[in-house]
Amino acid sequence: MQVIGVQLETVWEDKAANHQRVTELLSATACEPGSLIVLPEMFDTGFSSNLAVTAQTKARESESFLKTLARQTECAVLAGVVGENVNGQASNLAVAFAPDGTELVRYRKMQPFTPAEEDVHYGAGNEHRIFEWDGVRIAPFVCYDLRFPEIFRPAAKDGAELIVLMACWPCARSEHWVRLLQARAIENQAYTIGVNQCGADPSFRYDGRSTAFDPHGNQLLKPMRPNRHSR
């Protein structure tokens, strides 16, 4: 199975601009039908607590874009989005769609980034989720989840063969990102892929370093730092 990680330089709180960026990047990429495309956490707004911008309406605009992307590329698309605002709190989600529009998974981030008060605006999930694509059992997780090894073990016991992390992981802790991805691969005996954003927002800078490891901890691709192509 081909996995295409889109290390996106997100335009702050601008869904339309980010949808356009993703479309342009993938239009310039050879996407083999049946591949898995992975986008970062909160891919179309950046890591914002402004629910007036990040939260989807009942029309689920972000997810509609992902379904269209899946259909156009003939690939499964896994991405970080924000659910609806319910009484002042939303959900930081990982969702995936097949080319025919079928929802493959809906995972709610279990460990909100409390140092930035993410937990005030986004409620926490309480269990992992696994979906199957191209014969591979895949468990998605989101950003700060990576620091909590205990939440990955149940997914591994349930047969997860590929762990996917989507993130807005700041460059100040860049080395942690790479080493923890490697650790999760080794301890869970699963392939592990991390797709991070790059660029900057009003609070943090991001240096990407999207990468992957096999169950032995061998690096399958060099961590990608931002360049003119990873936007």
C-alpha positions in Angstrom: 0.0 0.0 0.0 1.3 3.4 -0.9 1.0 6.1 1.8 1.1 9.7 0.8 1.8 12.1 3.7 1.0 15.7 3.0 3.3 17.9 5.1 1.2 21.0 4.8 2.1 24.6 5.5 -1.3 25.6 6.9 -2.8 29.0 6.3 -4.0 30.2 9.7 -7.8 29.8 10.1 -8.5 29.8 6.4 -10.3 26.6 5.3 -10.7 27.6 1.7 -7.1 28.5 1.2 -6.0 25.2 2.8 -8.4 23.2 0.7 -6.8 24.8 -2.4 -3.3 24.1 -1.2 -4.0 20.4 -0.6 -5.7 20.2 -4.0 -2.7 21.8 -5.7 -0.2 19.6 -3.9 -2.0 16.4 -4.7 -2.6 17.4 -8.3 1.2 17.6 -8.7 1.7 14.2 -7.1 1.4 10.7 -8.7 -1.3 9.2 -6.4 -1.7 5.5 -7.2 -5.4 4.6 -6.9 -6.1 2.7 -3.7 -3.4 4.6 -1.8 -3.8 6.2 1.7 -3.5 10.0 1.8 -2.7 11.5 5.2 -3.2 15.1 6.2 -2.1 16.8 9.4 -4.1 17.6 12.6 -6.7 20.3 12.0 -5.4 20.4 8.4 -7.6 23.2 7.2 -7.3 25.7 10.1 -4.1 25.1 12.0 -4.0 24.4 15.7 -6.6 27.0 16.8 -9.0 27.2 19.7 -11.2 29.6 17.8 -14.3 27.4 17.5 -16.1 30.0 15.5 -13.6 29.2 12.7 -12.4 25.6 13.4 -15.7 23.9 14.2 -17.7 22.4 11.3 -21.4 23.2 10.9 -24.0 20.5 10.5 -23.0 20.5 6.7 -19.5 19.2 7.7 -17.7 21.3 5.1 -14.2 20.0 5.9 -15.4 16.4 5.6 -17.2 17.2 2.3 -13.9 18.4 0.9 -12.2 15.2 2.1 -14.8 13.0 0.4 -14.4 15.0 -2.8 -10.6 14.5 -2.5 -11.0 10.8 -2.0 -13.2 10.5 -5.0 -11.0 12.6 -7.3 -7.8 10.7 -6.3 -9.4 7.3 -6.0 -7.6 7.0 -2.6 -8.6 6.8 1.0 -8.1 10.1 2.8 -7.3 10.3 6.5 -7.2 13.8 8.0 -7.5 15.9 11.2 -10.7 18.0 11.4 -12.8 19.6 14.1 -16.3 18.4 14.9 -19.4 20.6 15.6 -19.4 23.1 18.5 -21.7 21.7 21.1 -22.3 24.0 24.1 -18.9 25.6 23.8 -16.8 22.5 23.2 -15.9 20.7 20.0 -13.9 17.5 19.1 -10.4 17.2 17.6 -11.0 14.4 15.2 -9.2 12.0 12.8 -11.6 10.9 10.1 -11.1 8.8 6.9 -13.2 8.4 3.8 -13.1 5.9 0.9 -13.4 7.0 -2.7 -17.1 6.1 -2.7 -17.7 8.5 0.2 -17.9 5.7 2.9 -16.7 6.8 6.3 -13.9 4.5 7.3 -13.1 5.8 10.8 -13.9 8.6 13.3 -11.4 8.9 16.1 -11.5 11.6 18.8 -8.2 12.7 20.2 -7.8 11.1 23.7 -5.1 13.5 25.0 -5.8 17.2 24.4 -2.7 19.4 24.7 -3.5 20.7 28.2 -0.4 23.1 28.4 -2.2 25.1 25.7 -5.6 24.6 27.3 -6.9 22.5 24.3 -9.0 20.6 26.9 -11.0 23.7 27.5 -12.2 23.9 23.9 -12.0 20.3 22.8 -13.4 17.3 24.7 -11.3 14.1 24.9 -12.1 10.8 23.4 -11.9 7.6 25.5 -10.9 4.8 23.1 -8.9 3.9 20.0 -10.4 3.2 16.6 -9.2 0.8 13.9 -10.2 0.7 10.2 -9.0 -1.5 7.4 -7.7 -0.3 4.0 -6.1 -2.4 1.3 -5.9 -5.3 3.7 -4.1 -3.3 6.4 -5.5 -2.6 9.9 -4.9 1.1 10.7 -5.1 3.0 14.0 -5.1 6.8 13.8 -3.9 9.0 16.7 -3.5 12.8 17.0 -0.5 14.8 18.0 -0.2 14.9 21.9 -1.5 11.3 22.0 2.0 10.4 21.0 3.4 11.1 24.5 1.1 8.5 26.1 2.3 4.9 25.3 -0.5 3.3 27.3 -3.2 4.4 24.8 -1.4 2.7 21.9 -1.2 -0.8 23.5 -4.9 -1.6 23.2 -4.8 -0.8 19.5 -1.9 -3.1 19.0 -3.6 -5.9 20.9 -6.7 -5.4 18.6 -4.5 -6.0 15.6 -3.3 -2.6 14.4 -0.6 -3.1 11.9 -0.1 0.6 11.0 -0.2 3.5 13.5 -0.8 6.9 11.9 0.0 10.1 13.8 -1.3 13.4 12.4 0.0 16.5 14.2 0.7 20.1 14.7 3.9 19.4 16.6 6.1 22.5 17.4 9.8 22.5 16.3 10.8 23.3 19.9 10.2 19.6 20.7 11.0 18.3 17.2 13.4 15.6 18.3 10.8 14.2 20.7 8.4 13.8 17.8 10.9 11.6 15.8 12.1 9.5 18.8 8.6 8.9 20.1 7.4 7.8 16.7 10.2 5.3 16.6 9.4 4.1 20.1 5.8 3.5 19.4 6.8 1.4 16.3 9.1 -0.7 18.3 7.0 -1.3 21.4 3.8 -2.0 19.5 5.5 -4.0 16.7 3.6 -1.9 14.1 4.6 0.3 11.3 4.3 3.9 12.4 3.9 7.0 10.3 3.8 10.6 11.5 2.6 13.5 9.3 3.2 17.0 10.7 2.5 20.5 9.5 5.2 23.0 8.9 5.4 26.8 8.8 4.2 29.0 11.7 1.1 30.3 13.4 0.6 33.0 16.0 1.9 30.8 18.8 4.3 28.1 17.4 6.7 27.3 14.6 6.6 23.9 13.0 9.5 22.1 11.1 7.6 19.2 9.7 9.9 16.2 10.0 7.2 13.8 8.8 8.6 10.3 8.8 7.9 6.6 9.2 9.4 3.6 11.0 9.0 -0.2 10.7 8.4 -2.5 13.7 12.2 -2.9 14.2 12.6 0.9 14.5 14.2 1.3 11.1 13.5 4.6 9.5 11.6 4.1 6.2 12.1 7.7 5.0 14.2 10.6 6.1 12.3 13.2 8.3 11.1 15.9 5.9 11.9 19.4 6.9 10.0 22.3 5.2 11.0 23.3 1.7 9.2 24.8 -1.2 7.4 21.5 -2.0 6.1 20.8 1.5 3.4 23.4 1.8 
